[in-house]
């Protein structure tokens, strides 16, 4: 059976980690806070992948990588890095400093030649296309770039197919309306949108408890569920969530000591 994935997403800016609610950022704490409240030697065996996004507008990449390196000392899950990639050199820097994959967003619309160059050099499997979207007053889903500040001149379904044609490896689909609310994922959009999407889809925006993760991973066309909620899953929240999902027969990889091999 095809294995599904549980993903944890961290947002980094100005040497601190943030919560996002509808793309408005709230500082939570620095790397010391994160290390105190999340045991990444345990977290690393409770998630399938870790995504760390640099959400600072003019972020120093060295500061970002310093934080990544501190986390990766204790976390052995694959790591995807993204945020502010504007050149092949930026992508190379992230790959050479611990990224198993990179996450791209705005350049999907503004610099498709760069997207092609990155995929040519590192392969489709190394590139996650992040799509942020809102539902407008006409009940249409509209993609946004530049941290949710600029709308793209496509409806979401058309934009997704445009991005898939670029040969990216997977899609990180994030609802700005649900982001940070803890009210659950935007299933109305998902169920109408991804029936014919043939690459993996990571669902993001709205997970506030293990039942939201369960509901997301129960959808046939969802390959992974992500949460970026630092407070709702603090401490042993993620290990407990994974155990709960396994008990509910979600087809995650099972690394528990008593798991059947």
Rosetta blueprint (number, residue, H / E / L):
1 X L
2 X L
3 X L
4 X E
5 X E
6 X E
7 X E
8 X E
9 X E
10 X E
11 X E
12 X E
13 X E
14 X L
15 X L
16 X E
17 X E
18 X E
19 X E
20 X E
21 X E
22 X L
23 X L
24 X E
25 X E
26 X E
27 X E
28 X E
29 X E
30 X L
31 X H
32 X H
33 X H
34 X H
35 X H
36 X H
37 X H
38 X L
39 X L
40 X H
41 X H
42 X H
43 X H
44 X L
45 X L
46 X L
47 X L
48 X L
49 X E
50 X E
51 X E
52 X E
53 X E
54 X E
55 X L
56 X L
57 X L
58 X L
59 X L
60 X L
61 X H
62 X H
63 X H
64 X H
65 X H
66 X H
67 X H
68 X H
69 X H
70 X H
71 X H
72 X H
73 X L
74 X L
75 X L
76 X L
77 X L
78 X E
79 X E
80 X E
81 X E
82 X E
83 X L
84 X L
85 X L
86 X L
87 X L
88 X H
89 X H
90 X H
91 X H
92 X H
93 X H
94 X H
95 X H
96 X L
97 X L
98 X L
99 X L
100 X L
101 X E
102 X E
103 X E
104 X E
105 X L
106 X L
107 X H
108 X H
109 X H
110 X H
111 X L
112 X H
113 X H
114 X H
115 X H
116 X H
117 X H
118 X H
119 X H
120 X H
121 X H
122 X H
123 X L
124 X H
125 X H
126 X H
127 X E
128 X E
129 X E
130 X E
131 X E
132 X E
133 X E
134 X E
135 X E
136 X L
137 X L
138 X L
139 X L
140 X L
141 X E
142 X E
143 X E
144 X E
145 X E
146 X L
147 X L
148 X L
149 X L
150 X E
151 X E
152 X E
153 X E
154 X E
155 X E
156 X H
157 X H
158 X H
159 X H
160 X H
161 X H
162 X H
163 X H
164 X H
165 X L
166 X L
167 X L
168 X L
169 X L
170 X E
171 X E
172 X E
173 X E
174 X E
175 X E
176 X L
177 X L
178 X L
179 X L
180 X L
181 X L
182 X L
183 X L
184 X L
185 X L
186 X L
187 X H
188 X H
189 X H
190 X H
191 X H
192 X H
193 X H
194 X L
195 X L
196 X L
197 X L
198 X L
199 X L
200 X E
201 X E
202 X E
203 X E
204 X E
205 X L
206 X L
207 X L
208 X L
209 X L
210 X H
211 X H
212 X H
213 X H
214 X H
215 X H
216 X H
217 X H
218 X L
219 X L
220 X L
221 X L
222 X L
223 X L
224 X E
225 X E
226 X E
227 X E
228 X L
229 X L
230 X L
231 X L
232 X L
233 X L
234 X L
235 X L
236 X L
237 X H
238 X H
239 X H
240 X H
241 X H
242 X H
243 X H
244 X H
245 X H
246 X H
247 X H
248 X L
249 X L
250 X L
251 X L
252 X E
253 X L
254 X L
255 X L
256 X L
257 X L
258 X L
259 X L
260 X L
261 X L
